[in-house]
Amino acid sequence: MKFVCVLMATLLSATAVHAQQAIAPNPSILPNYIMGPSWFPTILKPYQQELIKPLVMENSPRLHDLIRNGKLRLSMADTLALAIENNLDIAVQRFLHPIAEADVLRASSGQAARGISGALVPSGLTQGALGVGVNQFQGAGGVGSAGGISGGGGAVQIPQVGTFDPSVTINFSLDRTSSPLNTLQVAGVPQVNTTSTAFSSSYTQLFPTGTSFTYNLNGIRQNSTQQYLLYNPAVISRFTVGINQPLLSGRGVLPNKRFIMVAANNMRTSDELLRAQVTATVVQVENAYWNLAAAKEAILAAEQTLEVAQRLDDDTKGKLEVGTVAAIELASTGSAVAAAQRDLIVAQTDFQLQEAQFKKLLSKRIDPELDAATVDTIDQLPEPNQRDVPELNTVLAAALEERPELRIAQQDLANQDVSARFTRDALLPSVHVFSLYAGAGLAGDNSNLTGGAGKSLYQGFSAQYPEYASGLSLVIPLRNRAAQADNLRARLEQQQLEVSAQRLKQQVELEVREAMVSLTQGKAQVQAANEAVKLASRVLDGERARLESGVSTTYNVILRQRDLAAARQAQITSSVTYAKALVDMHRATGGTLKENGIELRDALTGEITRHPSPPFQAYQRSNAESK
């Protein structure tokens, strides 16, 4: 019996190790749900809810620390830090990681994985289920033929039972019956009254190799009014140890740990899904930042245009008073002032709309202080840099290696491969070998001796009345069409995923090429727009000089002012287009997080341990130095 206990402990320990090796534990700063609660030192902990971190729906302290005198002054680095801490899209996706950990915990017990949103759990894995047959166990329950009126034997079957988590069942009952009899030959009385106290317990477990183990202990104490009993009261006991091992279908690690394999793959998929969401959010935030910076520049340009138009209008009024210009000139300058005021209002309205969208991206909720604050972007729109345009083959290789969408597709293929191999195993017939050892005991009171439960159990465990059984169970499904269909579907779905992965690679390569074209064109547009502003400014200065010399008209000056305003707006638009092209290049190559110095673990925890360092700051410093 000691040997059996040692063997059980060894097998249980091995099962726990194998189940938890599916994935390494997370850093200590993150909660770890993979292992589940420990029995030690609180044995009731597995039957209680495990603690989870409470929800925090308030904005991070960083957001309010940056608000000073009613202004929210933000660099791109501060903006990205706020997005990591507060953006609700990232917060929603952040739950996938602990959910995937809970799925690993569930699969480690031997149950089917439930999957996570965005990750594949192949349908072929659900053919059968781990632990099937627990309630079909035969030949090891009850007290057998001990205590009867004749010995007995017969067919024995020990099916595969249990899950990776051991299960203990205990049952206790009291019963009193009164039965009329139609003969006196057996009991010696016409009515039999029986009082029974019964106890039963069982232990079942399934191991990763497909081996299942069961242990049962049953006992009953009966006191009866029958006349011809050997013992009255009588204590009858029986214990059984059964082992079942599949030889073909269901043998080995793959069929029994398939859900653990998939859940472990989905753990990695959850990180890539988070990476994809963080990338999308960072792209959205960076574009919103540049839109807001452009709206701010547009307001400054509109104010300068209004100032120039107002100055020209004032000069025209002065000349009208001394009679050097016609009154019709005043109408032209007044119209230019009104148009400039209109453009300023449009620019201010656009800034307010961009600002509202920007605040939403950086906060969990817009409280009164944030609502009243005006966003002031610090970083300037980036100027073209020769280093911005990389070599095509280099970025193509980086994109195929780093894009989270491709990594997710590879994990889905790995899951589908598990399904294909499992359904191939399921094509085989079901062949199981099993063994049973049982011991029985019978004790009680009679005229010669007195005994009880201790003596009855001793008889069973000391093999005074042993039972040995071994056998083979064979199930051959004729034609085997269901298993064939499952295997065909699993392999067809695997090929479908391979084609989808290739299609995704083509799409990634196309996005990289498009990003390269956009970046190259954006660079040329910025250079052309800068030159256009310089020339428009010179033309305006010349037209003013001609007006002062009396060889031009106020209308011509207004036209040149409009040309300069259009050139400035085109300059702002081209700069924003170029900035967004840089952002899209980082996204297309899968380097958004790396280029901005963002740690995925910070996104997972929602706490910044390393401040982001976007590359746009370097452009601003180089521009400032060149000026």
C-alpha positions in Angstrom: 0.0 0.0 0.0 2.9 2.4 0.7 4.2 1.6 -2.8 0.9 2.6 -4.3 0.8 5.9 -2.4 4.4 6.8 -3.5 3.5 5.9 -7.1 0.4 8.1 -7.0 2.3 11.0 -5.6 5.0 10.7 -8.2 2.6 10.6 -11.1 0.6 13.5 -9.7 3.7 15.6 -9.5 4.8 14.7 -13.0 1.3 15.7 -14.3 1.4 19.1 -12.6 4.9 19.8 -14.0 3.9 18.8 -17.6 0.7 20.8 -17.5 2.4 24.0 -16.3 5.4 23.8 -18.7 3.2 24.9 -21.5 4.2 28.5 -20.9 6.6 30.3 -18.6 5.3 32.4 -15.8 4.9 36.1 -16.3 7.0 38.8 -14.6 6.3 39.3 -11.0 4.6 42.6 -11.5 1.8 40.9 -13.3 -0.8 38.6 -11.7 -0.2 35.0 -12.7 -3.3 32.9 -13.2 -1.6 29.9 -14.9 -0.8 27.9 -11.8 -4.1 28.4 -9.9 -4.4 28.6 -6.2 -2.1 26.4 -4.0 -3.3 23.9 -1.5 -0.7 25.0 1.0 -1.1 26.5 3.5 -4.8 27.0 3.0 -6.5 23.8 1.8 -9.8 25.6 1.1 -8.2 28.1 -1.3 -9.0 26.1 -4.5 -12.7 26.4 -3.6 -12.7 30.1 -3.2 -12.7 32.9 -5.8 -9.2 34.0 -6.7 -8.5 37.7 -6.3 -8.3 39.9 -9.4 -7.1 43.5 -9.6 -10.0 46.0 -9.2 -10.9 48.1 -12.1 -9.5 51.7 -12.2 -11.7 53.9 -14.3 -9.9 57.2 -13.3 -7.4 58.9 -15.5 -3.7 58.4 -14.6 -2.1 61.1 -12.4 0.2 62.0 -15.3 -2.7 63.5 -17.2 -3.6 66.1 -14.5 0.0 66.7 -13.7 0.5 68.0 -17.2 -2.4 70.5 -17.0 -1.1 73.9 -15.8 -2.9 77.2 -15.9 -5.7 75.6 -18.0 -3.3 74.3 -20.6 -2.4 70.7 -21.4 1.1 71.0 -22.8 2.0 67.8 -24.6 5.1 66.5 -26.4 4.7 63.4 -28.5 6.4 61.4 -25.8 4.0 62.6 -23.1 1.1 61.9 -25.5 2.2 58.3 -26.1 2.6 57.7 -22.3 -0.9 59.0 -21.7 -2.3 56.7 -24.4 -0.6 53.6 -22.9 -2.0 54.5 -19.4 -5.5 55.6 -20.3 -6.6 54.6 -23.8 -9.7 52.4 -23.5 -9.1 50.4 -26.7 -5.8 49.2 -25.2 -7.5 48.7 -21.8 -10.1 46.4 -23.4 -7.4 44.3 -25.3 -5.3 44.1 -22.1 -7.8 41.6 -20.6 -6.9 39.0 -23.3 -3.7 38.1 -21.6 -5.1 37.1 -18.2 -8.1 35.5 -20.0 -5.6 33.4 -21.9 -3.8 32.5 -18.7 -7.1 31.4 -17.2 -7.6 29.2 -20.4 -4.2 27.6 -19.8 -5.3 26.9 -16.2 -8.5 25.3 -17.4 -6.7 23.2 -20.1 -4.1 22.1 -17.5 -6.9 20.4 -15.6 -7.8 18.3 -18.6 -10.8 20.3 -19.8 -11.3 21.8 -23.2 -9.9 25.3 -23.9 -12.5 28.0 -24.3 -10.3 30.2 -26.5 -9.9 34.0 -26.6 -11.2 36.6 -29.0 -9.0 36.8 -32.1 -7.3 33.4 -31.6 -8.2 30.1 -33.3 -9.4 27.1 -31.4 -9.9 24.4 -34.2 -13.2 22.7 -34.1 -11.4 19.3 -34.7 -10.1 19.3 -31.2 -13.6 18.8 -29.7 -13.9 15.2 -31.1 -14.4 13.4 -27.9 -13.4 15.0 -24.6 -10.9 14.4 -22.0 -12.4 12.5 -19.1 -15.1 10.7 -21.1 -16.2 7.6 -19.3 -16.0 8.8 -15.7 -19.6 7.9 -15.1 -19.4 4.7 -17.1 -16.9 3.0 -14.8 -17.9 -0.7 -14.2 -16.6 -3.6 -12.3 -15.0 -1.7 -9.4 -17.9 -0.2 -7.4 -20.0 -1.7 -4.7 -18.9 -4.5 -2.4 -18.8 -7.2 -5.1 -20.0 -10.7 -4.0 -18.6 -10.4 -0.5 -21.3 -11.0 2.1 -23.6 -12.8 -0.4 -24.9 -16.3 -0.4 -22.6 -17.5 -3.2 -19.2 -16.6 -4.7 -19.1 -15.0 -8.1 -17.0 -13.7 -10.9 -17.7 -12.4 -14.4 -16.8 -9.9 -17.1 -14.7 -6.9 -16.0 -14.3 -3.6 -17.8 -12.1 -0.7 -16.7 -12.7 2.3 -19.0 -10.6 5.4 -19.3 -11.6 7.8 -16.5 -10.8 11.1 -14.8 -9.1 14.3 -15.8 -5.6 15.7 -15.0 -7.0 17.2 -11.8 -7.6 14.3 -9.5 -11.2 13.8 -8.3 -12.2 12.4 -4.9 -15.8 11.2 -4.3 -17.1 10.4 -0.9 -20.6 9.1 -0.1 -22.2 8.1 3.2 -25.8 6.9 3.8 -28.1 5.4 6.4 -30.9 3.1 5.4 -33.6 1.1 7.2 -35.9 -1.3 5.3 -38.7 -3.7 6.1 -39.5 -6.3 3.5 -42.2 -9.1 3.5 -40.9 -12.4 2.2 -42.8 -15.2 0.4 -40.6 -18.0 1.8 -39.1 -19.1 5.1 -36.3 -21.1 3.6 -33.7 -18.4 3.2 -34.3 -15.9 6.0 -36.3 -18.1 8.4 -38.8 -15.3 9.1 -41.7 -13.9 7.0 -40.6 -10.3 7.4 -37.0 -9.0 7.3 -36.0 -5.7 8.9 -32.5 -4.4 7.8 -30.6 -1.4 9.0 -27.6 -0.4 6.8 -24.8 2.1 7.2 -22.9 2.5 3.9 -19.7 4.4 3.0 -18.0 4.7 -0.4 -15.1 6.7 -1.7 -13.2 6.9 -5.0 -10.2 8.6 -6.5 -9.7 9.0 -10.2 -7.1 10.7 -12.4 -6.0 10.9 -16.0 -2.3 11.3 -17.0 -0.8 13.0 -20.1 0.1 9.6 -21.6 -3.6 8.6 -21.6 -3.1 6.3 -18.6 -6.0 6.5 -16.2 -6.0 5.4 -12.6 -8.9 4.7 -10.2 -9.1 3.7 -6.6 -12.3 2.7 -4.8 -13.1 1.8 -1.2 -16.6 0.7 -0.2 -18.1 -0.6 3.0 -21.5 -1.4 4.5 -22.6 -2.5 7.9 -25.9 -4.4 8.1 -28.0 -5.5 11.0 -30.8 -7.8 9.9 -33.6 -9.9 11.5 -32.7 -12.9 9.2 -32.1 -16.1 11.1 -29.4 -17.9 9.2 -26.7 -15.2 8.8 -23.1 -16.0 9.6 -22.5 -12.5 11.0 -25.2 -10.2 12.4 -24.4 -7.4 12.3 -22.1 -7.9 9.4 -19.4 -5.5 8.0 -18.6 -6.0 4.3 -15.8 -4.0 2.6 -14.1 -3.9 -0.8 -11.3 -1.9 -2.3 -10.3 -1.8 -6.0 -7.4 -0.4 -7.9 -7.8 -0.1 -11.7 -5.5 1.1 -14.5 -6.4 1.7 -18.1 -4.0 2.4 -21.0 -4.9 3.1 -24.6 -2.6 1.5 -27.2 -3.7 3.1 -30.4 -6.1 6.0 -30.5 -5.7 8.3 -27.5 -2.2 7.1 -26.6 0.5 9.6 -25.9 0.8 13.3 -25.1 -0.8 14.9 -28.2 -4.3 13.5 -27.9 -4.5 14.2 -24.1 -2.7 17.6 -24.0 -4.0 19.0 -27.2 -6.0 21.7 -25.4 -2.9 22.7 -23.3 -0.9 23.1 -26.5 -3.5 25.3 -28.0 -4.0 27.3 -24.9 -0.2 27.9 -24.7 -0.2 29.1 -28.3 -3.1 31.4 -27.6 -1.1 32.9 -24.7 1.5 34.1 -27.3 -1.3 35.1 -29.6 -2.8 37.3 -26.8 0.5 39.2 -26.7 0.5 39.7 -30.4 -3.2 40.8 -30.4 -2.2 43.4 -27.7 0.8 44.4 -29.8 -1.5 44.9 -32.8 -3.9 47.0 -30.7 -1.2 49.1 -29.2 0.3 49.7 -32.7 -3.1 50.7 -34.0 -3.7 53.1 -31.1 -0.2 54.6 -31.3 -0.7 55.2 -35.1 -4.1 56.8 -34.3 -2.7 59.0 -31.5 0.3 60.1 -33.6 -1.9 61.0 -36.5 -4.2 62.9 -34.2 -1.3 64.7 -32.6 0.0 65.8 -36.1 -3.6 66.8 -37.1 -3.8 68.9 -33.9 -0.4 70.4 -34.6 -1.5 71.2 -38.1 -4.7 72.8 -36.9 -2.6 74.9 -34.5 -0.3 76.0 -37.4 -3.4 76.7 -39.5 -4.7 79.1 -36.8 -1.3 80.9 -36.7 -1.3 81.2 -40.5 -4.9 82.4 -40.5 -4.1 85.0 -37.8 -1.1 86.2 -39.8 -3.2 86.5 -42.9 -5.8 88.4 -40.9 -3.2 90.7 -39.5 -1.7 91.5 -42.9 -5.2 92.0 -44.4 -6.1 94.3 -41.5 -2.9 96.3 -41.9 -3.6 96.7 -45.6 -7.1 97.8 -44.9 -5.9 100.4 -42.4 -3.3 101.7 -44.8 -6.0 101.9 -47.5 -8.2 103.9 -45.2 -5.3 106.3 -44.5 -4.6 106.8 -48.1 -8.4 107.3 -48.8 -8.4 110.2 -46.3 -5.6 112.0 -48.1 -7.2 111.2 -51.5 -4.4 109.0 -53.0 -6.7 106.0 -53.6 -10.3 105.5 -54.8 -13.1 104.5 -52.5 -13.5 101.2 -54.4 -10.1 100.0 -53.0 -11.5 100.1 -49.5 -14.2 97.6 -50.5 -11.5 95.2 -51.7 -9.5 95.4 -48.5 -12.6 95.1 -46.4 -13.6 92.0 -48.3 -10.1 90.5 -47.7 -10.4 91.2 -44.0 -13.8 89.5 -43.8 -12.4 86.5 -45.7 -9.4 86.3 -43.4 -11.8 86.4 -40.4 -13.8 83.6 -41.9 -10.7 81.4 -42.5 -9.7 82.0 -38.9 -13.0 80.9 -37.5 -12.9 77.8 -39.7 -9.4 77.0 -38.4 -10.4 77.5 -34.8 -13.4 75.3 -35.2 -11.3 72.6 -36.8 -8.9 72.8 -33.9 -11.7 72.4 -31.4 -13.0 69.3 -33.2 -9.5 67.8 -33.4 -8.9 68.6 -29.7 -12.1 66.8 -28.6 -11.1 63.7 -30.5 -7.5 63.9 -29.1 -8.7 64.1 -25.5 -10.8 61.0 -26.0 -7.8 59.0 -27.1 -5.8 60.0 -24.0 -8.3 59.5 -21.2 -10.6 57.0 -19.6 -13.1 59.8 -19.0 -13.2 63.5 -19.7 -13.6 65.2 -16.3 -14.3 68.9 -15.9 -10.6 69.8 -15.5 -9.6 68.0 -18.7 -12.7 69.3 -20.5 -11.8 72.9 -19.7 -8.1 72.5 -20.6 -6.7 73.6 -24.0 -4.3 71.2 -25.6 -1.0 72.8 -26.6 1.3 70.6 -28.8 5.0 71.2 -28.2 6.7 69.2 -31.0 6.8 70.7 -34.4 5.8 68.9 -37.6 8.8 66.9 -38.8 10.9 68.0 -41.7 12.2 65.5 -44.3 15.3 63.7 -43.4 17.4 61.4 -45.6 17.3 58.7 -43.0 13.6 58.5 -43.2 13.5 56.6 -46.5 15.0 53.1 -45.8 16.1 50.5 -48.3 13.1 48.5 -49.6 14.4 45.0 -49.2 15.4 45.7 -45.6 12.0 47.0 -44.6 10.2 44.1 -46.4 12.2 41.6 -44.4 11.5 43.5 -41.2 7.8 43.6 -41.9 7.6 39.9 -42.6 9.4 39.3 -39.3 7.7 41.9 -37.0 4.1 42.4 -38.1 1.8 41.1 -35.4 -0.8 40.0 -37.9 1.7 37.5 -39.5 2.7 36.2 -36.0 -1.0 35.7 -35.2 -1.4 33.8 -38.5 1.5 31.5 -37.6 0.0 30.8 -34.2 -3.3 29.9 -35.8 -1.5 27.5 -38.1 0.2 25.9 -35.2 -3.1 25.4 -33.5 -4.6 23.9 -36.7 -1.6 21.6 -37.0 -2.4 20.2 -33.5 -6.0 19.6 -34.8 -4.7 17.8 -37.9 -2.4 15.5 -35.9 -5.1 14.8 -33.3 -7.7 13.8 -36.0 -5.1 11.6 -37.6 -4.7 9.8 -34.3 -8.4 9.5 -34.0 -8.6 7.5 -37.2 -7.0 4.5 -35.4 -9.2 1.9 -33.6 -9.7 2.3 -29.9 -7.6 -0.4 -28.1 -7.3 -0.3 -24.4 -5.6 -2.7 -21.9 -6.7 -2.6 -18.3 -5.9 -4.3 -15.0 -7.8 -4.6 -11.8 -6.8 -5.6 -8.3 -9.5 -5.8 -5.5 -9.7 -7.1 -2.0 -12.8 -7.9 0.0 -13.5 -8.4 3.7 -16.4 -9.8 5.8 -16.6 -9.5 9.6 -19.1 -9.1 12.3 -20.6 -10.7 15.4 -21.7 -14.3 15.9 -21.8 -16.8 18.8 -18.0 -17.6 18.4 -16.3 -14.3 17.7 -16.8 -10.5 17.4 -15.5 -8.3 14.7 -16.1 -5.0 13.0 -14.9 -2.6 10.3 -11.3 -2.8 11.3 -11.2 -6.5 10.8 -13.1 -6.3 7.5 -10.8 -3.7 6.1 -7.8 -5.7 7.3 -9.0 -8.8 5.4 -9.3 -6.7 2.2 -6.0 -4.9 2.4 -4.1 -8.1 3.4 -5.4 -9.9 0.3 -7.2 -12.7 2.2 -10.0 -12.5 -0.5 -8.3 -11.1 -3.5 -9.5 -10.5 -7.1 -7.2 -10.1 -10.1 -8.4 -9.1 -13.5 -6.8 -8.0 -16.8 -8.2 -7.5 -20.2 -8.3 -5.8 -23.5 -11.1 -3.6 -24.9 -11.3 -3.1 -28.7 -13.7 -0.7 -30.5 -13.5 -0.7 -34.3 -15.9 1.7 -36.0 -16.9 0.1 -39.3 -16.3 2.5 -42.2 -15.0 5.1 -39.8 -16.7 7.9 -41.7 -17.0 10.4 -38.8 -13.2 10.2 -38.1 -12.4 10.4 -41.8 -14.6 13.6 -42.1 -12.9 15.2 -39.1 -9.4 14.5 -40.4 -10.3 15.7 -43.9 -11.8 18.9 -42.6 -8.8 19.6 -40.3 -6.3 19.2 -43.1 -8.4 21.3 -45.5 -8.7 24.0 -42.9 -5.0 23.9 -42.5 -4.4 24.4 -46.2 -7.0 27.2 -46.1 -5.0 28.9 -43.3 -1.8 28.5 -45.2 -3.3 30.3 -48.3 -4.7 33.0 -46.0 -1.2 33.5 -44.5 0.3 33.9 -47.9 -2.4 36.4 -48.9 -1.6 38.3 -45.7 2.1 38.3 -46.6 1.3 39.8 -50.0 -0.9 42.4 -48.3 1.9 43.3 -45.9 4.4 43.6 -48.8 2.0 45.9 -50.7 1.5 48.1 -47.6 5.3 48.5 -47.2 5.7 49.4 -50.9 2.8 51.9 -50.7 4.3 53.4 -47.5 7.6 53.8 -49.3 5.9 55.6 -52.2 3.9 57.8 -49.8 7.1 58.7 -47.9 9.1 59.5 -51.0 6.3 61.6 -52.4 5.6 63.3 -49.1 9.3 64.3 -48.8 9.2 65.9 -52.3 5.9 67.6 -51.5 7.3 69.2 -48.4 10.3 70.5 -50.2 8.2 71.9 -53.0 5.7 73.5 -50.5 8.6 75.1 -48.6 10.0 76.6 -51.8 6.5 77.7 -52.8 6.0 79.6 -49.5 9.4 81.4 -50.0 8.5 82.4 -53.6 5.0 83.5 -52.6 6.5 85.7 -49.8 8.9 87.3 -52.2 6.2 88.0 -54.8 4.0 89.6 -52.0 6.9 91.8 -50.9 7.5 92.9 -54.5 3.8 93.6 -55.0 3.8 95.8 -51.9 6.8 97.7 -53.1 5.1 98.3 -56.4 2.0 99.5 -54.6 4.1 101.9 -52.6 5.6 103.1 -55.8 2.1 103.6 -57.3 2.5 101.0 -60.1 0.2 98.4 -58.6 -3.2 98.2 -57.1 -4.6 97.1 -53.7 -6.4 94.3 -55.5 -3.1 92.8 -56.8 -1.7 92.9 -53.3 -4.7 91.1 -52.0 -4.3 88.4 -54.6 -0.7 87.9 -53.6 -1.7 87.7 -50.0 -4.2 85.0 -50.9 -1.5 83.2 -52.9 0.8 83.3 -49.8 -2.0 82.1 -47.5 -2.8 79.2 -49.9 1.0 78.3 -50.1 1.2 78.3 -46.3 -1.9 76.0 -46.1 -0.4 73.7 -48.7 2.9 73.7 -46.7 1.0 72.6 -43.5 -0.9 70.0 -45.4 2.2 68.6 -47.0 4.0 68.5 -43.6 1.1 66.6 -42.0 1.0 64.2 -45.0 4.8 63.6 -44.5 4.4 63.1 -40.8 1.6 60.6 -41.3 3.7 58.8 -44.0 6.4 58.4 -41.4 3.9 56.9 -39.0 2.5 54.6 -41.6 6.0 53.4 -42.6 6.6 52.4 -38.9 3.3 50.6 -38.9 3.8 48.8 -42.2 7.2 47.5 -41.1 5.9 46.4 -37.7 8.3 48.8 -35.9 5.9 51.2 -34.3 6.5 50.2 -30.8 10.3 49.8 -31.3 10.6 53.2 -33.1 8.7 55.0 -30.3 10.5 53.2 -27.4 7.3 51.6 -26.1 7.6 48.4 -24.0 4.9 45.8 -24.5 5.0 45.0 -20.8 4.1 48.6 -20.0 1.1 48.3 -22.3 0.2 45.1 -20.6 0.3 46.6 -17.1 -0.9 50.1 -18.0 2.1 51.5 -16.1 5.0 53.3 -17.7 8.4 52.1 -16.6 10.3 53.5 -19.6 9.2 56.8 -21.0 8.4 56.6 -24.8 11.0 58.2 -27.1 9.4 58.9 -30.5 11.8 59.6 -33.4 10.1 62.9 -34.2 11.9 64.6 -31.4 15.2 64.1 -33.1 13.9 65.8 -36.2 12.8 68.8 -34.2 16.2 69.1 -32.5 18.1 68.8 -35.8 15.8 71.4 -37.4 16.4 73.8 -34.5 20.2 73.3 -34.8 20.1 74.0 -38.5 18.2 77.2 -38.0 
